């Protein structure tokens, strides 16, 4: 007899109002003007390092040079930045000390580190365990390669140099097999080039350097594993930076060219035509700089010059404007867009005409664009971390809506009280999010089906205009369990299904409301006689796209418990249901924790009580 699913329509005491949660005091009010602020310093000075946003919102910094005079000392230990505290902590030591490497967050949340001077094997950092493991030999000693995550979850690594010569070589890393394969050869040797993932899943490689800056650009198609030239750049360019704008065009800015006037310009690539066009020129010459796409659609360029100026590019006007200056002039630093919409700048170096000629920094700064922001979390767990397609999410901010309104009916609207939410994914595809609930401080919405993995921009619209924006990491699964008190940690939002020996079925609550405490408390579960089969039906979100039922594991009171069903809950939008057999060994345990692991990613813990 199968007992994998229960009829929620008839028997569940929960309704869609379960999804309308509040989180008191969790609200961000941002400055009205762009501003910089200091944050915690790295444990060691770093230049030419990498910084990678993790799915939990923290930032992993790896490698780099820590001392130049005398030359050279390398930074060995990795570090983690926590935006919640503004502080850094150790993240263990990579297997190989690296400088001139590349780092990519994979779809499974782990980070691939590849290349670097003297490095042979690649390696993987697992944020859940903190462990570093070997990721095999790519078959090429990449130094200053360029890498990009493809839509199928594989990583493309290109170019760089060996012994002063550029590389045509390209490799593909497959995380499902932990193996490297050839991606063919580029049509030109390239180092200090740019790589940009286009909306159709192809990769654009532009410019670079051999004996001089290159004008050529080419496209890699993962479907055919082939490289083809596309339109030439207007001006040759190397050591530039590139971002994909919301209008699906790629912007490159800064870098070096044959003459000064060339590399002060900026250029746009249109995938629809395969051609480049000129756009407004930055006010300052820059190389060894960073270019970051902000949630409001503008691009921020900073560093790479002898001053501390910063500029914003507006795609709507094609113009650059100076914005607030950073506290430190930096080059060879990193810039990371955080989930709260701020940009973290770390390390780098400053050139000086006074001794020492190069100073490497351990300091870090935060750039705040001044635009209202939203923080996006799971509406089940409220934990910082990835969000999954079709999962239920909550956005917190200030003055997001003029009043409170809840969706009615079985079909969710994409506008409530004049408010809508747009999700622009890593492929620049933009979709309206179905809305459950809007209020001044909180919006509950569903991540649209088909949202691509990677970093996404969440934009809140009021009256048809952009009001606030934030960032989120999209992954295939993001398991969260609902709690009866909507706090992501107390008694579970769940029901018990009991099947008697004669086949009779009954449903029982696991929570009861305590008027004195003004909250739900556990209703102890009675496992009954040995002839009874007792199942716990949990409700969550971000689970339905698990790779297999066997990839879902349940721990109840520390006891591994059989999972019979883990998929979309019938009759509810975005809600997932997990049916678990309660082991007899739990009898008499009292209050115990319930936790899921889905494809290796842990959920929040909720509680039940067993009599």
N, C-alpha and C positions, 0 to 999 in steps of 0.2 A: 504494500500500500504506500502511495506517495503522500507525503505531508509537507510539500515544499511551499505551498502558498495558501493563504487564507483569504476569505472574501472580505476585503476591507470595506466595501460599500455597505455591507449589511451589519458587520460586527465591530468595526473599529470605533472606539469612543472619541477618536481624534478627527478633526476636520482640517480644512486648509488653513484655518486660523492658527493651527499649530506653527505655521511657518512665519507668522507675523510676530517677530521677536523684538524686544527692546534691550538696549545695553546702556544702563544709566551712566552718565558721565563720560562716555567715550565719544568725544567730539573734537574736531580740529578747527581752530580759527586761525587763519593765516594772515600774514601782513598784506597790506594793500600795494606795496611797492617792492620791486625786486631787491633782495638783500642777501648778504653773505653773513654767515656766522661760523665761529670756530667750533669744532667738535673734538672728541678725544684723539690723541696722537697715536700713530703706529708705535709698536714696540721697538721698531728699528727703522732707520732711514731707508727709503727705497726709490729707485728710478728704473724705468724700463721693466716694470713689473706688470702683472695682470690683476684685474679686479672683476669678480664675477658675482652677479646678483643670484642668490640662492632662492629656491621656492619659498623658504620660510621668511624671506625678507632680509636676511643677513647678507653680508658681502664677504666673499672669500678673496684674500689677497695672497698672491703666490710669487716668489722669486724676486728678481731684480738685483741691481747693484746697490750696495749700501755705502761704499767708500771708493773714491776715485784717486785721491792723493794720500798715500801712494796707491797705485793701481794694482789690483782692484780687489775689493772684498764683495762677496755675494751674500744676499740675504737667504738663509737656509730655511728657517721655520716659516710656516704659513700663519696667517692671522685672520680672525673673524671680527667683523664690525657689526654691532647690534644697534640698529637705529633707535630701539626703545630706550637704551641707556646712554648711547653716544660713546660707548667704550669698546675697546678691542680686547680680544682674548686669543690665546694660542690655539692653532688648529693642527698641531702636529707638524712633523717634518716630511715633506715629499721625499720619495725614494731618491730623486736626483735634484741637486741644486741647479736652478735654471735662471737664465736671463736671455731675452730675445725669443721667448716662447709664445704660444697661443693658448687660450683657455676658453672652453665652451661649456655652458650648462646644457646637459642632454635632456631629452624628454622625460627620462626616469628620475630627474632631479640631481643626478650625480654630475660631477664636473670632469671633463676631459682636459688633461694638460699634455701638450705635444710640442716637441721641438725645443730649441734653445741651444746656446753654444755648448758643445761637448756632449749634449744629451743624445741618446740612441733610442731607448724605449719611451713610449708614452705611459701615462699613468692616470688613474681614476681616483677622485676624492669622493667619498660617500658622506654626505652631511649627517645622515642618521646615525652612523656608527663612528664617524670621525676617522675612518681608516683610509689609508692610501694603498692602492693595489696596482700591480703591473697591467698595462693595457697593450702590451706587445710592441713589436718593432714595426714602425710604418714602412721601413724599407728605404728611408731617406732621412738624412740628417738636416732637418728643417731649422734654419736660423732666421728669425723674424718672418715666419710664414703668416699667411692670412687664412682664417678659418671661418666657416659658417655652418650652422645647423640646417639641414635640408628638411623638407616637409615630411619625409618618410622616417625621420628620426636618426638618419645617418649623418655623420659629420664630414664635411669636405674641407681638406687642408691643401693649400696651394702655395707654390713659389717659395721665396726666401733666397738664401744664398749659401754657398759653401766655398770657402777660400777666395771670397771676393767675386765669385761668378754667380749669376742669377740662375734660378732653376725653372725649367718648364714643367717639372713633375707635379702631379696632383694625386692625392690619395683619399680614399674613403674609409672611415672607421664605422663599423657596424656594432652598436652596443649589445645587440641581441646575441651575437656570436663572439664578441670581444676580439674581432679579427679585422685586419686591414686588407683592402683590395685596391687595385689600380683604378684611377679615374681618368686614365689616358694622359695625354700630355697637352699642355696649353700650346697655342700656336706661337707664343713668344716667351722667352725667358723673362721672369719678372721678380723683382723684389721691391719692397716699399710701395706695393700697389694697394688697391682697395677691393673688397669683395662685398656685394650687396645681394641679399635674397630678394628676388622680384616676386610680385603677386602671383605669377603663374607657376612658381616653384623653381624656376631656373635661377642660376647665379650669374651676376654681372661682375666681371673682373675688369678693372679700368686702370690704365696708366702703369706706373711702376718705373723701374730704372734698370738699364743694363750699363751702357757706357754713358748714356744721357737719359733724361726723362723721356718716357714713351707717350705717344699720342694714341696708340691703338687700344681697343677694348674688345673683349670677347665674352661669349656666353657659354656657360656649361649647362647642358640639359641632362638631368639625372635619368630621364626616361630612356635616353639613347646612349648615355655615357660618352657623349661627343662634345667637342669644342668647336665653335664657329665664331669668326670675326663678326662684330657689329660695327655701327658707325664710329668713326674716329672722334676723339675729343677735339674741341676747338683749339685748346692749348695743351701741349704735353704737360704731364703732371706726375710727380712722384712724392711720396711721403705726405700725401693728402689724406683727408678723412671723408667718409661717405655715410649718408643716412637715406632711408626710404621715407619720403614724405607721405602725408595722408592722401595727396592727389595721385599717388602711385608713381611719381617721378623720383628718380634718385638724384640727390644733391651731393656734389663734391666741392670741397672748399679747402683753401690753404695748400701747403706743400711747396715743392720747388719746381721751377721750369727753366727754360733757357735764359729768360730775362725776367727782371723783377716784375714788370707790368703783367706778365702772363700769370705768375703764380699768386698774384693778389686777386685774381678774378675767381668767380665761382661758376659752375656749369650744372646744367640739368640734363638728365637722360630720360627720354620718354620710351618706355618699353613698347608702346603701341606703334611707334614709327621706327624705332631703332636709331634715333638721331639725338644728337646733343644740341643744346641751345645755351646761349649766355643768359645769365641772370645778374642781379645786382652784385657789385664787388664789395667784399669786406673792407672795412676802413684800415685794417692793420695787416701787414705781412705776417704769415704764421706758418711754421712747420714744427713737428714734434708736439702738435696741439691735440685737442679733442673736440669732437662735434657730437652733440647729444640732442636727440629729438625729445622735446618736452610734451607733456600731456595736452597742452593747449595747441599743439600742432606746429609751434615755432621750433627753430633749431638754435641751440646755444653753442657758441664756439668760445673756447677759453685757452689761454696759454700759447706756447710756441713763439713767444716774442720776448723782448727784454723788459716789457712792462706787464702790469697785472690787469690789463683791460679785458673786457668780455663783450661779446656782441650777440645780438639776436637776429635771426633771419625769419622774415615773415613771408610764407609762401603766397599769401593773398596779394602782396604788393611787390614781391621780388626784391625787397630792400633789407639792408642790414642797418641796425641802430645800436649804438653803444648802450650798455646797461651798467648796472652797478659793478664796480671793479672788485676783484678778489683781494684778499689780504696779502697774498704772496704771489709773485710772478713765478710761473711754473712751466716747464716743458718736460716731455717724457713722463708725464703723470698719468693718472687714470681718472675717468669720469663715469659714474654709475648712477643711472636713474633708479631711485628707491621707490618702494611701493607707496610711500606717502607723497610722491610727486616732487620731492626735493632731489637734488643732484649732489652726490658725494664725490669730492675731489681729494685724491690721496697722493702723498709723496711728490715725486718729480724732482727736478733740479732747477737751479737758477744760475744763469751766467752772470759774471760780474767782472768789471775791469780792475777791481781791487782783489787782493788775495783773500781767500782762495778763489781761483777763477771759476770753479764750479762748486756749488753747495747743494748737497742732496738733503731732501727734507723728510722728516717723519710726521710733519703736521698734516692735518686734514681739515677741510672746510665744507660747508653745506651751502648750496645756492637755492634760494627760495624765489620762485618767479613772481610771487605776490598774488597769483591767481588763487581763488578759492579752491580747496582740494577736497577729495573724498578718500577715505580709507576703505578698501574692499576686503571682506573676509567671508568665510563660510557662514551662512545663516544658521547652521547646525552647531558647529563647534566654536565659532567666533575666534578661532585660532589663526594666527598669521601663517600663510602657506599658500599652496597653489589652489586654483579653482578649476573645476572640470566642466566641459561642455554639458549643458542641460542641468547643471547643479543650481541649487538655490543659494543666492549670495546676498549679502547685506552691505550697503554703502553708508558710511557715517560721515557727517560733515555738519555744516552750519547753514541755516536758512535755505535748505535744499528745496523746500516746498512751502507755499504760503499757508497750507492747512493740511490736515490729515485725511487721507482717503484710502479706502480698501477696495480691491477689485472684487467684483461680484460675478457669479456665473462660472461656467467651466472653461471658458476661453479667456485667457488673460489679455488685457489691453497693452498697448505699447505707450500709452499716455494716460496719466492720472493727474488731476488737478493742474493741468498745464505743464507737467513734468514728463520728460522722456529720458531714457538712458541709451547711449550708443556705445557699442563695443567695437573697437578697431583692433583686429588681431595682428599677429606678426607678419602676415602677408598683406597687410593694409586693407583687408576686406572689412567693411563696416556694416554692422547689423544693429537693428533696434532690439532691445531686450524686453521680453514680456515682464510686466510689473505686477507684483502682488499687493504692494502697499507703499505709500509715500507719506512722509511727515517732514517737519522742518529739520529734524536731526538724523533721520534714517530713511533709507529706501531699501525695500526688498525686491529683488529681481532675479530672473533666471538667465544664466549664461546661455546665449543663443546656440542652438544646434549648429554644428559645423564650424564653430570657432576654432581656429588653428592654434596649435601649441606654441608656447613662447610668451614673450612679454606683450601684454595687450594694454591699450589705453581705454579707460572707462570715462566717458564724458556725460555729465548731467546737463540736460537742456531745459531751460525754462522759457516759455513763450517763444520757442523756436530759436533761441540764442544760447550759445555756450555759457553756462553759469559756473560750473566747477568740473574738475577733471582729476583723475588719479591713475594709478597703474595697478596691474594684476598679472600674476604669472599663471598661464593656462597649462594644465597638464592633463593626461588621459584620465587619471583618477585623483580624487581629493577627498578621501573618506572622512565624513563628519557624522556624528550621531546626535540626534536631537535629545534634549532633556526636557522633562515636564515643566521645569521652571525657566526654560529658555535662557539658561546660563552656560550650557555646554559642558556641565560638569556634575550636576546633582543627579537625582533619580531619573532613570531613563524614561523617555517617551516611548512606551512599548506596551504590548499586551501579551498575556499568556494564553496559549491554546492547549487545552487538555483533551486527550483522547482516551476514553475509557476502554476497557477490555471488550465491551460489547459494541464498540464503534461510536458511541455517543460522544459528541463534541461540545465543549463549552469554552467561553472566553472569560478571562479574569483580568482585572487591572493590576498593574505593578506600582501604581501611585495613587495616593488619596490626598485630598486637600485638607490641610490643618488650618482651621480658621484662626486659631490662636497665633500661629506662626506666620499666617498669611502666605503660605507657600505649600507646594506639594511635598509630601514625604513618602517614603517607601511603604507600600502595602506588601507585607511578607508573602512570599510565594510558598505554597504548600505543595510539595512534590507528590503527596498522597501515597497510596499503596503502590507496590512494585509493579502492579499490572497497568498502572497509568503511564501513558507517554505524555511528557510535558515539553512544550516548545515555547521559546521566547521569540516573539516577533518584534524586532527593533526597527526604528524608523530613522533614516539618515538621508544623506545626499552626497553626490560625487562618487558613487560606487558602481553605477550601472555599466560603465565601459571597462570593467575589469577584464583582464585577458582571458580568464577562465574561472569557473566556480571554485576550482581547486586552489586558485590564487587568493581566495578569501579565507582568512583564518580568524577564529573567534576565541578569545580568552575570557573566561568567566571565573572570577576568583582565582586566577592563575592557572586554571584548568583548561586545556585545549578542548574545545567543544565542536561537535559536528555542525557544519553549515550546510543546510539543505537548499537554500534559495538566497540569492543576492542579486536583485535586479530592480527595475522600475516598479513602484507600488501601483497596483491597478487603481485607476480613478483619480489620481493626484498628479499634478504637474510638478516635475522636478523632484518628487519625493521617491526615495528608494526604500526598499524593504529587505530585511535580512532575517531569515528564519533559522534559529539555532536550537538544537536539541539540548535540553538541560540535563547534565549528567547527575546520576544518583549520588555521586560523591560530594555534591554540594549541600546535601541535607544538613541542616543545623548550622550552617556557616554564618548566618546573619548577613550584615551589610557587606557586599563585595563589589569589586570593580568589574566593569564590562568594557572590553576594548577589541577593536577590529584591526586587522592588517590586510590591506588590499594591494596586491602586486608589490609587497614589501613596504608600503607606506602605512604608517600607523594612524589610527583615528584618535580623537579625544577619548577620555575615559568618562563613562557614566556609571551609575550605581543601581543595583537591585538588592533586595534582601530575600534570603531563603530561610524559611523556618526549619 
